Amino acid sequence: VTMAGGSGIELAADIAARWPALPVILMSVHTDRNASRGAAAAFLQKPFSKHALTAVLRDVAPACVRGA
């Protein structure tokens, strides 16, 4: 969510404007998921387990398939 020179939320908004079907996963060590509200993105809390990563990828995978 936090990046040098900007924010992941701003980047997610730019991506959504340019490629609306492309899924975005925001990651942050901060526990405040409200920081990602308004962004068309999934959220992954750092540090994360393989299980948590797999679950988020499974959630966004259908959007990666053409025609979905």
Predicted model as a PDB file, atoms N, CA, C, CB and O in Angstrom, pLDDT in the B-factor column:
MODEL        1                                                                  
ATOM      1  N   VAL A   1       0.836  -1.181   0.000  1.00 70.00           N  
ATOM      2  CA  VAL A   1       0.000   0.000   0.000  1.00 70.00           C  
ATOM      3  C   VAL A   1       0.882   1.245   0.000  1.00 70.00           C  
ATOM      4  CB  VAL A   1      -0.952  -0.003   1.214  1.00 70.00           C  
ATOM      5  O   VAL A   1       0.589   2.213  -0.702  1.00 70.00           O  
ATOM      6  N   THR A   2       1.965   1.226   0.786  1.00 73.00           N  
ATOM      7  CA  THR A   2       2.878   2.357   0.851  1.00 73.00           C  
ATOM      8  C   THR A   2       4.067   2.097  -0.052  1.00 73.00           C  
ATOM      9  CB  THR A   2       3.340   2.615   2.298  1.00 73.00           C  
ATOM     10  O   THR A   2       4.683   1.033   0.010  1.00 73.00           O  
ATOM     11  N   MET A   3       4.389   3.072  -0.894  1.00 75.00           N  
ATOM     12  CA  MET A   3       5.522   2.945  -1.809  1.00 75.00           C  
ATOM     13  C   MET A   3       6.299   4.253  -1.799  1.00 75.00           C  
ATOM     14  CB  MET A   3       5.049   2.586  -3.256  1.00 75.00           C  
ATOM     15  O   MET A   3       5.758   5.313  -1.485  1.00 75.00           O  
ATOM     16  N   ALA A   4       7.556   4.161  -2.141  1.00 79.00           N  
ATOM     17  CA  ALA A   4       8.356   5.377  -2.294  1.00 79.00           C  
ATOM     18  C   ALA A   4       7.839   6.141  -3.511  1.00 79.00           C  
ATOM     19  CB  ALA A   4       9.885   5.042  -2.445  1.00 79.00           C  
ATOM     20  O   ALA A   4       7.679   5.563  -4.586  1.00 79.00           O  
ATOM     21  N   GLY A   5       7.580   7.420  -3.347  1.00 82.00           N  
ATOM     22  CA  GLY A   5       7.147   8.248  -4.467  1.00 82.00           C  
ATOM     23  C   GLY A   5       5.679   8.131  -4.820  1.00 82.00           C  
ATOM     24  O   GLY A   5       5.265   8.620  -5.871  1.00 82.00           O  
ATOM     25  N   GLY A   6       4.896   7.513  -3.994  1.00 81.00           N  
ATOM     26  CA  GLY A   6       3.468   7.381  -4.280  1.00 81.00           C  
ATOM     27  C   GLY A   6       2.837   6.367  -3.364  1.00 81.00           C  
ATOM     28  O   GLY A   6       3.365   6.051  -2.298  1.00 81.00           O  
ATOM     29  N   SER A   7       1.694   5.857  -3.794  1.00 83.00           N  
ATOM     30  CA  SER A   7       1.045   4.827  -2.984  1.00 83.00           C  
ATOM     31  C   SER A   7       0.532   3.719  -3.889  1.00 83.00           C  
ATOM     32  CB  SER A   7      -0.113   5.425  -2.147  1.00 83.00           C  
ATOM     33  O   SER A   7       0.242   3.929  -5.066  1.00 83.00           O  
ATOM     34  N   GLY A   8       0.432   2.551  -3.312  1.00 83.00           N  
ATOM     35  CA  GLY A   8      -0.124   1.424  -4.045  1.00 83.00           C  
ATOM     36  C   GLY A   8      -1.568   1.659  -4.425  1.00 83.00           C  
ATOM     37  O   GLY A   8      -2.033   1.168  -5.453  1.00 83.00           O  
ATOM     38  N   ILE A   9      -2.278   2.406  -3.605  1.00 84.00           N  
ATOM     39  CA  ILE A   9      -3.680   2.714  -3.893  1.00 84.00           C  
ATOM     40  C   ILE A   9      -3.772   3.580  -5.143  1.00 84.00           C  
ATOM     41  CB  ILE A   9      -4.347   3.427  -2.689  1.00 84.00           C  
ATOM     42  O   ILE A   9      -4.632   3.359  -5.995  1.00 84.00           O  
ATOM     43  N   GLU A  10      -2.881   4.570  -5.250  1.00 86.00           N  
ATOM     44  CA  GLU A  10      -2.854   5.413  -6.455  1.00 86.00           C  
ATOM     45  C   GLU A  10      -2.484   4.583  -7.678  1.00 86.00           C  
ATOM     46  CB  GLU A  10      -1.855   6.581  -6.285  1.00 86.00           C  
ATOM     47  O   GLU A  10      -3.076   4.737  -8.746  1.00 86.00           O  
ATOM     48  N   LEU A  11      -1.495   3.697  -7.512  1.00 87.00           N  
ATOM     49  CA  LEU A  11      -1.087   2.843  -8.620  1.00 87.00           C  
ATOM     50  C   LEU A  11      -2.226   1.908  -9.032  1.00 87.00           C  
ATOM     51  CB  LEU A  11       0.160   2.030  -8.237  1.00 87.00           C  
ATOM     52  O   LEU A  11      -2.462   1.700 -10.222  1.00 87.00           O  
ATOM     53  N   ALA A  12      -2.932   1.346  -8.043  1.00 86.00           N  
ATOM     54  CA  ALA A  12      -4.067   0.462  -8.346  1.00 86.00           C  
ATOM     55  C   ALA A  12      -5.144   1.219  -9.125  1.00 86.00           C  
ATOM     56  CB  ALA A  12      -4.664  -0.124  -7.041  1.00 86.00           C  
ATOM     57  O   ALA A  12      -5.748   0.670 -10.047  1.00 86.00           O  
ATOM     58  N   ALA A  13      -5.383   2.477  -8.753  1.00 87.00           N  
ATOM     59  CA  ALA A  13      -6.376   3.289  -9.470  1.00 87.00           C  
ATOM     60  C   ALA A  13      -5.924   3.562 -10.901  1.00 87.00           C  
ATOM     61  CB  ALA A  13      -6.622   4.620  -8.731  1.00 87.00           C  
ATOM     62  O   ALA A  13      -6.733   3.520 -11.828  1.00 87.00           O  
ATOM     63  N   ASP A  14      -4.640   3.839 -11.082  1.00 89.00           N  
ATOM     64  CA  ASP A  14      -4.108   4.061 -12.433  1.00 89.00           C  
ATOM     65  C   ASP A  14      -4.224   2.801 -13.283  1.00 89.00           C  
ATOM     66  CB  ASP A  14      -2.641   4.513 -12.365  1.00 89.00           C  
ATOM     67  O   ASP A  14      -4.588   2.869 -14.457  1.00 89.00           O  
ATOM     68  N   ILE A  15      -3.915   1.656 -12.689  1.00 88.00           N  
ATOM     69  CA  ILE A  15      -4.023   0.375 -13.409  1.00 88.00           C  
ATOM     70  C   ILE A  15      -5.469   0.105 -13.777  1.00 88.00           C  
ATOM     71  CB  ILE A  15      -3.464  -0.789 -12.557  1.00 88.00           C  
ATOM     72  O   ILE A  15      -5.759  -0.304 -14.902  1.00 88.00           O  
ATOM     73  N   ALA A  16      -6.381   0.330 -12.836  1.00 86.00           N  
ATOM     74  CA  ALA A  16      -7.807   0.083 -13.096  1.00 86.00           C  
ATOM     75  C   ALA A  16      -8.327   0.981 -14.217  1.00 86.00           C  
ATOM     76  CB  ALA A  16      -8.632   0.311 -11.817  1.00 86.00           C  
ATOM     77  O   ALA A  16      -9.171   0.561 -15.009  1.00 86.00           O  
ATOM     78  N   ALA A  17      -7.827   2.209 -14.285  1.00 91.00           N  
ATOM     79  CA  ALA A  17      -8.264   3.120 -15.342  1.00 91.00           C  
ATOM     80  C   ALA A  17      -7.746   2.671 -16.709  1.00 91.00           C  
ATOM     81  CB  ALA A  17      -7.789   4.547 -15.043  1.00 91.00           C  
ATOM     82  O   ALA A  17      -8.431   2.810 -17.722  1.00 91.00           O  
ATOM     83  N   ARG A  18      -6.545   2.138 -16.717  1.00 93.00           N  
ATOM     84  CA  ARG A  18      -5.930   1.742 -17.988  1.00 93.00           C  
ATOM     85  C   ARG A  18      -6.301   0.327 -18.413  1.00 93.00           C  
ATOM     86  CB  ARG A  18      -4.430   1.854 -17.888  1.00 93.00           C  
ATOM     87  O   ARG A  18      -6.580   0.074 -19.585  1.00 93.00           O  
ATOM     88  N   TRP A  19      -6.303  -0.591 -17.452  1.00 89.00           N  
ATOM     89  CA  TRP A  19      -6.625  -2.010 -17.713  1.00 89.00           C  
ATOM     90  C   TRP A  19      -7.657  -2.468 -16.685  1.00 89.00           C  
ATOM     91  CB  TRP A  19      -5.330  -2.919 -17.649  1.00 89.00           C  
ATOM     92  O   TRP A  19      -7.285  -3.104 -15.698  1.00 89.00           O  
ATOM     93  N   PRO A  20      -8.934  -2.167 -16.882  1.00 86.00           N  
ATOM     94  CA  PRO A  20      -9.953  -2.442 -15.859  1.00 86.00           C  
ATOM     95  C   PRO A  20     -10.101  -3.917 -15.483  1.00 86.00           C  
ATOM     96  CB  PRO A  20     -11.270  -1.935 -16.334  1.00 86.00           C  
ATOM     97  O   PRO A  20     -10.538  -4.219 -14.373  1.00 86.00           O  
ATOM     98  N   ALA A  21      -9.755  -4.824 -16.361  1.00 83.00           N  
ATOM     99  CA  ALA A  21      -9.922  -6.249 -16.061  1.00 83.00           C  
ATOM    100  C   ALA A  21      -8.718  -6.852 -15.338  1.00 83.00           C  
ATOM    101  CB  ALA A  21     -10.173  -7.013 -17.341  1.00 83.00           C  
ATOM    102  O   ALA A  21      -8.770  -8.004 -14.908  1.00 83.00           O  
ATOM    103  N   LEU A  22      -7.634  -6.085 -15.201  1.00 87.00           N  
ATOM    104  CA  LEU A  22      -6.421  -6.607 -14.562  1.00 87.00           C  
ATOM    105  C   LEU A  22      -6.559  -6.563 -13.046  1.00 87.00           C  
ATOM    106  CB  LEU A  22      -5.180  -5.804 -15.009  1.00 87.00           C  
ATOM    107  O   LEU A  22      -6.736  -5.487 -12.475  1.00 87.00           O  
ATOM    108  N   PRO A  23      -6.481  -7.716 -12.386  1.00 88.00           N  
ATOM    109  CA  PRO A  23      -6.601  -7.706 -10.926  1.00 88.00           C  
ATOM    110  C   PRO A  23      -5.338  -7.150 -10.277  1.00 88.00           C  
ATOM    111  CB  PRO A  23      -6.884  -9.121 -10.401  1.00 88.00           C  
ATOM    112  O   PRO A  23      -4.233  -7.308 -10.796  1.00 88.00           O  
ATOM    113  N   VAL A  24      -5.521  -6.504  -9.142  1.00 88.00           N  
ATOM    114  CA  VAL A  24      -4.422  -5.925  -8.374  1.00 88.00           C  
ATOM    115  C   VAL A  24      -4.520  -6.463  -6.955  1.00 88.00           C  
ATOM    116  CB  VAL A  24      -4.465  -4.352  -8.394  1.00 88.00           C  
ATOM    117  O   VAL A  24      -5.607  -6.546  -6.382  1.00 88.00           O  
ATOM    118  N   ILE A  25      -3.375  -6.826  -6.399  1.00 89.00           N  
ATOM    119  CA  ILE A  25      -3.317  -7.262  -5.005  1.00 89.00           C  
ATOM    120  C   ILE A  25      -2.452  -6.265  -4.249  1.00 89.00           C  
ATOM    121  CB  ILE A  25      -2.750  -8.727  -4.875  1.00 89.00           C  
ATOM    122  O   ILE A  25      -1.267  -6.114  -4.546  1.00 89.00           O  
ATOM    123  N   LEU A  26      -3.039  -5.587  -3.277  1.00 89.00           N  
ATOM    124  CA  LEU A  26      -2.295  -4.679  -2.421  1.00 89.00           C  
ATOM    125  C   LEU A  26      -1.772  -5.461  -1.229  1.00 89.00           C  
ATOM    126  CB  LEU A  26      -3.176  -3.484  -1.964  1.00 89.00           C  
ATOM    127  O   LEU A  26      -2.481  -6.293  -0.663  1.00 89.00           O  
ATOM    128  N   MET A  27      -0.522  -5.191  -0.848  1.00 89.00           N  
ATOM    129  CA  MET A  27       0.081  -5.849   0.304  1.00 89.00           C  
ATOM    130  C   MET A  27       0.594  -4.787   1.265  1.00 89.00           C  
ATOM    131  CB  MET A  27       1.229  -6.805  -0.132  1.00 89.00           C  
ATOM    132  O   MET A  27       1.144  -3.768   0.846  1.00 89.00           O  
ATOM    133  N   SER A  28       0.408  -5.031   2.545  1.00 86.00           N  
ATOM    134  CA  SER A  28       0.885  -4.079   3.533  1.00 86.00           C  
ATOM    135  C   SER A  28       1.123  -4.780   4.862  1.00 86.00           C  
ATOM    136  CB  SER A  28      -0.113  -2.926   3.702  1.00 86.00           C  
ATOM    137  O   SER A  28       0.442  -5.746   5.206  1.00 86.00           O  
ATOM    138  N   VAL A  29       2.092  -4.278   5.592  1.00 85.00           N  
ATOM    139  CA  VAL A  29       2.332  -4.754   6.940  1.00 85.00           C  
ATOM    140  C   VAL A  29       1.330  -4.120   7.909  1.00 85.00           C  
ATOM    141  CB  VAL A  29       3.777  -4.443   7.372  1.00 85.00           C  
ATOM    142  O   VAL A  29       1.093  -4.639   8.999  1.00 85.00           O  
ATOM    143  N   HIS A  30       0.752  -3.003   7.500  1.00 76.00           N  
ATOM    144  CA  HIS A  30      -0.232  -2.312   8.333  1.00 76.00           C  
ATOM    145  C   HIS A  30      -1.522  -3.113   8.386  1.00 76.00           C  
ATOM    146  CB  HIS A  30      -0.505  -0.889   7.799  1.00 76.00           C  
ATOM    147  O   HIS A  30      -1.950  -3.688   7.385  1.00 76.00           O  
ATOM    148  N   THR A  31      -2.127  -3.146   9.544  1.00 65.00           N  
ATOM    149  CA  THR A  31      -3.333  -3.948   9.725  1.00 65.00           C  
ATOM    150  C   THR A  31      -4.600  -3.214   9.318  1.00 65.00           C  
ATOM    151  CB  THR A  31      -3.446  -4.381  11.156  1.00 65.00           C  
ATOM    152  O   THR A  31      -5.681  -3.804   9.320  1.00 65.00           O  
ATOM    153  N   ASP A  32      -4.487  -1.952   8.974  1.00 63.00           N  
ATOM    154  CA  ASP A  32      -5.664  -1.163   8.624  1.00 63.00           C  
ATOM    155  C   ASP A  32      -6.054  -1.406   7.175  1.00 63.00           C  
ATOM    156  CB  ASP A  32      -5.406   0.330   8.862  1.00 63.00           C  
ATOM    157  O   ASP A  32      -5.513  -0.777   6.265  1.00 63.00           O  
ATOM    158  N   ARG A  33      -6.989  -2.317   6.964  1.00 57.00           N  
ATOM    159  CA  ARG A  33      -7.458  -2.601   5.610  1.00 57.00           C  
ATOM    160  C   ARG A  33      -8.238  -1.433   5.028  1.00 57.00           C  
ATOM    161  CB  ARG A  33      -8.320  -3.851   5.604  1.00 57.00           C  
ATOM    162  O   ARG A  33      -8.461  -1.381   3.818  1.00 57.00           O  
ATOM    163  N   ASN A  34      -8.652  -0.505   5.860  1.00 59.00           N  
ATOM    164  CA  ASN A  34      -9.376   0.664   5.355  1.00 59.00           C  
ATOM    165  C   ASN A  34      -8.495   1.488   4.431  1.00 59.00           C  
ATOM    166  CB  ASN A  34      -9.878   1.532   6.516  1.00 59.00           C  
ATOM    167  O   ASN A  34      -8.999   2.252   3.608  1.00 59.00           O  
ATOM    168  N   ALA A  35      -7.183   1.338   4.562  1.00 57.00           N  
ATOM    169  CA  ALA A  35      -6.257   2.085   3.706  1.00 57.00           C  
ATOM    170  C   ALA A  35      -6.443   1.700   2.249  1.00 57.00           C  
ATOM    171  CB  ALA A  35      -4.803   1.838   4.134  1.00 57.00           C  
ATOM    172  O   ALA A  35      -6.170   2.500   1.354  1.00 57.00           O  
ATOM    173  N   SER A  36      -6.906   0.481   2.002  1.00 54.00           N  
ATOM    174  CA  SER A  36      -7.068   0.030   0.619  1.00 54.00           C  
ATOM    175  C   SER A  36      -8.487   0.234   0.097  1.00 54.00           C  
ATOM    176  CB  SER A  36      -6.694  -1.432   0.507  1.00 54.00           C  
ATOM    177  O   SER A  36      -8.759  -0.059  -1.067  1.00 54.00           O  
ATOM    178  N   ARG A  37      -9.387   0.724   0.925  1.00 57.00           N  
ATOM    179  CA  ARG A  37     -10.759   0.947   0.465  1.00 57.00           C  
ATOM    180  C   ARG A  37     -10.767   1.988  -0.642  1.00 57.00           C  
ATOM    181  CB  ARG A  37     -11.668   1.394   1.633  1.00 57.00           C  
ATOM    182  O   ARG A  37     -10.003   2.953  -0.613  1.00 57.00           O  
ATOM    183  N   GLY A  38     -11.619   1.783  -1.594  1.00 55.00           N  
ATOM    184  CA  GLY A  38     -11.677   2.684  -2.727  1.00 55.00           C  
ATOM    185  C   GLY A  38     -10.807   2.206  -3.875  1.00 55.00           C  
ATOM    186  O   GLY A  38     -10.985   2.638  -5.013  1.00 55.00           O  
ATOM    187  N   ALA A  39      -9.873   1.323  -3.585  1.00 58.00           N  
ATOM    188  CA  ALA A  39      -9.038   0.752  -4.647  1.00 58.00           C  
ATOM    189  C   ALA A  39      -9.691  -0.547  -5.094  1.00 58.00           C  
ATOM    190  CB  ALA A  39      -7.556   0.509  -4.159  1.00 58.00           C  
ATOM    191  O   ALA A  39     -10.147  -1.340  -4.271  1.00 58.00           O  
ATOM    192  N   ALA A  40      -9.731  -0.756  -6.391  1.00 63.00           N  
ATOM    193  CA  ALA A  40     -10.297  -1.994  -6.931  1.00 63.00           C  
ATOM    194  C   ALA A  40      -9.222  -3.070  -6.834  1.00 63.00           C  
ATOM    195  CB  ALA A  40     -10.793  -1.809  -8.420  1.00 63.00           C  
ATOM    196  O   ALA A  40      -8.614  -3.458  -7.832  1.00 63.00           O  
ATOM    197  N   ALA A  41      -9.006  -3.539  -5.617  1.00 77.00           N  
ATOM    198  CA  ALA A  41      -7.894  -4.457  -5.391  1.00 77.00           C  
ATOM    199  C   ALA A  41      -8.195  -5.398  -4.234  1.00 77.00           C  
ATOM    200  CB  ALA A  41      -6.606  -3.680  -5.118  1.00 77.00           C  
ATOM    201  O   ALA A  41      -8.973  -5.083  -3.333  1.00 77.00           O  
ATOM    202  N   ALA A  42      -7.556  -6.561  -4.286  1.00 86.00           N  
ATOM    203  CA  ALA A  42      -7.576  -7.480  -3.154  1.00 86.00           C  
ATOM    204  C   ALA A  42      -6.520  -6.990  -2.159  1.00 86.00           C  
ATOM    205  CB  ALA A  42      -7.302  -8.975  -3.608  1.00 86.00           C  
ATOM    206  O   ALA A  42      -5.659  -6.184  -2.513  1.00 86.00           O  
ATOM    207  N   PHE A  43      -6.585  -7.466  -0.944  1.00 88.00           N  
ATOM    208  CA  PHE A  43      -5.643  -7.042   0.087  1.00 88.00           C  
ATOM    209  C   PHE A  43      -4.991  -8.256   0.718  1.00 88.00           C  
ATOM    210  CB  PHE A  43      -6.345  -6.189   1.159  1.00 88.00           C  
ATOM    211  O   PHE A  43      -5.661  -9.249   1.004  1.00 88.00           O  
ATOM    212  N   LEU A  44      -3.684  -8.180   0.935  1.00 89.00           N  
ATOM    213  CA  LEU A  44      -2.928  -9.253   1.565  1.00 89.00           C  
ATOM    214  C   LEU A  44      -2.087  -8.654   2.683  1.00 89.00           C  
ATOM    215  CB  LEU A  44      -2.035 -10.003   0.529  1.00 89.00           C  
ATOM    216  O   LEU A  44      -1.259  -7.776   2.443  1.00 89.00           O  
ATOM    217  N   GLN A  45      -2.301  -9.131   3.901  1.00 89.00           N  
ATOM    218  CA  GLN A  45      -1.584  -8.643   5.077  1.00 89.00           C  
ATOM    219  C   GLN A  45      -0.192  -9.262   5.137  1.00 89.00           C  
ATOM    220  CB  GLN A  45      -2.371  -8.960   6.366  1.00 89.00           C  
ATOM    221  O   GLN A  45      -0.061 -10.485   5.079  1.00 89.00           O  
ATOM    222  N   LYS A  46       0.858  -8.432   5.253  1.00 91.00           N  
ATOM    223  CA  LYS A  46       2.228  -8.943   5.408  1.00 91.00           C  
ATOM    224  C   LYS A  46       2.556  -9.053   6.879  1.00 91.00           C  
ATOM    225  CB  LYS A  46       3.257  -8.028   4.690  1.00 91.00           C  
ATOM    226  O   LYS A  46       2.049  -8.242   7.654  1.00 91.00           O  
ATOM    227  N   PRO A  47       3.349  -9.978   7.311  1.00 94.00           N  
ATOM    228  CA  PRO A  47       3.825 -11.115   6.523  1.00 94.00           C  
ATOM    229  C   PRO A  47       2.671 -12.082   6.276  1.00 94.00           C  
ATOM    230  CB  PRO A  47       4.999 -11.837   7.242  1.00 94.00           C  
ATOM    231  O   PRO A  47       1.742 -12.175   7.079  1.00 94.00           O  
ATOM    232  N   PHE A  48       2.741 -12.787   5.176  1.00 95.00           N  
ATOM    233  CA  PHE A  48       1.655 -13.696   4.838  1.00 95.00           C  
ATOM    234  C   PHE A  48       2.194 -15.107   4.630  1.00 95.00           C  
ATOM    235  CB  PHE A  48       0.913 -13.211   3.581  1.00 95.00           C  
ATOM    236  O   PHE A  48       3.363 -15.320   4.307  1.00 95.00           O  
ATOM    237  N   SER A  49       1.294 -16.050   4.828  1.00 96.00           N  
ATOM    238  CA  SER A  49       1.641 -17.460   4.662  1.00 96.00           C  
ATOM    239  C   SER A  49       1.404 -17.887   3.219  1.00 96.00           C  
ATOM    240  CB  SER A  49       0.823 -18.344   5.629  1.00 96.00           C  
ATOM    241  O   SER A  49       0.766 -17.172   2.447  1.00 96.00           O  
ATOM    242  N   LYS A  50       1.915 -19.039   2.870  1.00 96.00           N  
ATOM    243  CA  LYS A  50       1.641 -19.598   1.547  1.00 96.00           C  
ATOM    244  C   LYS A  50       0.136 -19.792   1.361  1.00 96.00           C  
ATOM    245  CB  LYS A  50       2.388 -20.943   1.355  1.00 96.00           C  
ATOM    246  O   LYS A  50      -0.395 -19.584   0.270  1.00 96.00           O  
ATOM    247  N   HIS A  51      -0.537 -20.186   2.426  1.00 96.00           N  
ATOM    248  CA  HIS A  51      -1.983 -20.405   2.372  1.00 96.00           C  
ATOM    249  C   HIS A  51      -2.719 -19.092   2.067  1.00 96.00           C  
ATOM    250  CB  HIS A  51      -2.487 -21.005   3.706  1.00 96.00           C  
ATOM    251  O   HIS A  51      -3.624 -19.063   1.234  1.00 96.00           O  
ATOM    252  N   ALA A  52      -2.324 -18.011   2.746  1.00 95.00           N  
ATOM    253  CA  ALA A  52      -2.975 -16.715   2.517  1.00 95.00           C  
ATOM    254  C   ALA A  52      -2.724 -16.227   1.092  1.00 95.00           C  
ATOM    255  CB  ALA A  52      -2.470 -15.668   3.533  1.00 95.00           C  
ATOM    256  O   ALA A  52      -3.635 -15.714   0.442  1.00 95.00           O  
ATOM    257  N   LEU A  53      -1.496 -16.384   0.606  1.00 94.00           N  
ATOM    258  CA  LEU A  53      -1.180 -15.984  -0.764  1.00 94.00           C  
ATOM    259  C   LEU A  53      -1.984 -16.803  -1.760  1.00 94.00           C  
ATOM    260  CB  LEU A  53       0.322 -16.139  -1.040  1.00 94.00           C  
ATOM    261  O   LEU A  53      -2.543 -16.261  -2.713  1.00 94.00           O  
ATOM    262  N   THR A  54      -2.041 -18.101  -1.538  1.00 93.00           N  
ATOM    263  CA  THR A  54      -2.803 -18.979  -2.425  1.00 93.00           C  
ATOM    264  C   THR A  54      -4.277 -18.580  -2.456  1.00 93.00           C  
ATOM    265  CB  THR A  54      -2.662 -20.441  -1.981  1.00 93.00           C  
ATOM    266  O   THR A  54      -4.900 -18.568  -3.517  1.00 93.00           O  
ATOM    267  N   ALA A  55      -4.828 -18.254  -1.289  1.00 93.00           N  
ATOM    268  CA  ALA A  55      -6.244 -17.868  -1.208  1.00 93.00           C  
ATOM    269  C   ALA A  55      -6.519 -16.589  -1.997  1.00 93.00           C  
ATOM    270  CB  ALA A  55      -6.660 -17.677   0.259  1.00 93.00           C  
ATOM    271  O   ALA A  55      -7.518 -16.504  -2.712  1.00 93.00           O  
ATOM    272  N   VAL A  56      -5.641 -15.597  -1.871  1.00 91.00           N  
ATOM    273  CA  VAL A  56      -5.843 -14.342  -2.599  1.00 91.00           C  
ATOM    274  C   VAL A  56      -5.682 -14.568  -4.100  1.00 91.00           C  
ATOM    275  CB  VAL A  56      -4.851 -13.261  -2.110  1.00 91.00           C  
ATOM    276  O   VAL A  56      -6.460 -14.043  -4.897  1.00 91.00           O  
ATOM    277  N   LEU A  57      -4.683 -15.342  -4.483  1.00 91.00           N  
ATOM    278  CA  LEU A  57      -4.493 -15.630  -5.903  1.00 91.00           C  
ATOM    279  C   LEU A  57      -5.690 -16.392  -6.470  1.00 91.00           C  
ATOM    280  CB  LEU A  57      -3.201 -16.435  -6.119  1.00 91.00           C  
ATOM    281  O   LEU A  57      -6.112 -16.145  -7.599  1.00 91.00           O  
ATOM    282  N   ARG A  58      -6.224 -17.307  -5.690  1.00 90.00           N  
ATOM    283  CA  ARG A  58      -7.411 -18.059  -6.121  1.00 90.00           C  
ATOM    284  C   ARG A  58      -8.603 -17.116  -6.296  1.00 90.00           C  
ATOM    285  CB  ARG A  58      -7.755 -19.174  -5.097  1.00 90.00           C  
ATOM    286  O   ARG A  58      -9.410 -17.301  -7.208  1.00 90.00           O  
ATOM    287  N   ASP A  59      -8.715 -16.121  -5.440  1.00 88.00           N  
ATOM    288  CA  ASP A  59      -9.809 -15.150  -5.530  1.00 88.00           C  
ATOM    289  C   ASP A  59      -9.722 -14.289  -6.780  1.00 88.00           C  
ATOM    290  CB  ASP A  59      -9.817 -14.264  -4.308  1.00 88.00           C  
ATOM    291  O   ASP A  59     -10.740 -13.997  -7.408  1.00 88.00           O  
ATOM    292  N   VAL A  60      -8.501 -13.876  -7.145  1.00 86.00           N  
ATOM    293  CA  VAL A  60      -8.363 -12.980  -8.302  1.00 86.00           C  
ATOM    294  C   VAL A  60      -8.148 -13.735  -9.611  1.00 86.00           C  
ATOM    295  CB  VAL A  60      -7.209 -12.024  -8.079  1.00 86.00           C  
ATOM    296  O   VAL A  60      -8.227 -13.127 -10.678  1.00 86.00           O  
ATOM    297  N   ALA A  61      -7.881 -15.034  -9.564  1.00 83.00           N  
ATOM    298  CA  ALA A  61      -7.585 -15.813 -10.768  1.00 83.00           C  
ATOM    299  C   ALA A  61      -8.683 -15.758 -11.828  1.00 83.00           C  
ATOM    300  CB  ALA A  61      -7.343 -17.239 -10.390  1.00 83.00           C  
ATOM    301  O   ALA A  61      -8.361 -15.644 -13.010  1.00 83.00           O  
ATOM    302  N   PRO A  62      -9.959 -15.833 -11.465  1.00 80.00           N  
ATOM    303  CA  PRO A  62     -10.989 -15.806 -12.517  1.00 80.00           C  
ATOM    304  C   PRO A  62     -10.911 -14.552 -13.390  1.00 80.00           C  
ATOM    305  CB  PRO A  62     -12.371 -15.897 -11.890  1.00 80.00           C  
ATOM    306  O   PRO A  62     -11.241 -14.603 -14.575  1.00 80.00           O  
ATOM    307  N   ALA A  63     -10.481 -13.438 -12.818  1.00 70.00           N  
ATOM    308  CA  ALA A  63     -10.359 -12.211 -13.597  1.00 70.00           C  
ATOM    309  C   ALA A  63      -9.196 -12.261 -14.579  1.00 70.00           C  
ATOM    310  CB  ALA A  63     -10.195 -11.029 -12.674  1.00 70.00           C  
ATOM    311  O   ALA A  63      -9.125 -11.445 -15.498  1.00 70.00           O  
ATOM    312  N   CYS A  64      -8.289 -13.206 -14.394  1.00 71.00           N  
ATOM    313  CA  CYS A  64      -7.128 -13.340 -15.266  1.00 71.00           C  
ATOM    314  C   CYS A  64      -7.423 -14.165 -16.503  1.00 71.00           C  
ATOM    315  CB  CYS A  64      -5.987 -13.956 -14.511  1.00 71.00           C  
ATOM    316  O   CYS A  64      -6.626 -14.186 -17.441  1.00 71.00           O  
ATOM    317  N   VAL A  65      -8.561 -14.846 -16.514  1.00 69.00           N  
ATOM    318  CA  VAL A  65      -8.924 -15.691 -17.629  1.00 69.00           C  
ATOM    319  C   VAL A  65      -9.654 -14.849 -18.667  1.00 69.00           C  
ATOM    320  CB  VAL A  65      -9.793 -16.880 -17.164  1.00 69.00           C  
ATOM    321  O   VAL A  65     -10.591 -14.122 -18.337  1.00 69.00           O  
ATOM    322  N   ARG A  66      -9.229 -14.948 -19.902  1.00 57.00           N  
ATOM    323  CA  ARG A  66      -9.881 -14.163 -20.966  1.00 57.00           C  
ATOM    324  C   ARG A  66     -11.374 -14.483 -20.995  1.00 57.00           C  
ATOM    325  CB  ARG A  66      -9.232 -14.459 -22.358  1.00 57.00           C  
ATOM    326  O   ARG A  66     -11.791 -15.639 -20.912  1.00 57.00           O  
ATOM    327  N   GLY A  67     -12.146 -13.434 -21.114  1.00 52.00           N  
ATOM    328  CA  GLY A  67     -13.596 -13.601 -21.210  1.00 52.00           C  
ATOM    329  C   GLY A  67     -14.285 -13.634 -19.861  1.00 52.00           C  
ATOM    330  O   GLY A  67     -15.512 -13.694 -19.794  1.00 52.00           O  
ATOM    331  N   ALA A  68     -13.512 -13.596 -18.781  1.00 49.00           N  
ATOM    332  CA  ALA A  68     -14.132 -13.645 -17.449  1.00 49.00           C  
ATOM    333  C   ALA A  68     -14.593 -12.269 -17.037  1.00 49.00           C  
ATOM    334  CB  ALA A  68     -13.156 -14.208 -16.406  1.00 49.00           C  
ATOM    335  O   ALA A  68     -15.140 -12.102 -15.947  1.00 49.00           O  
TER     336      ALA A  68                                                      
ENDMDL                                                                          
END                                                                             
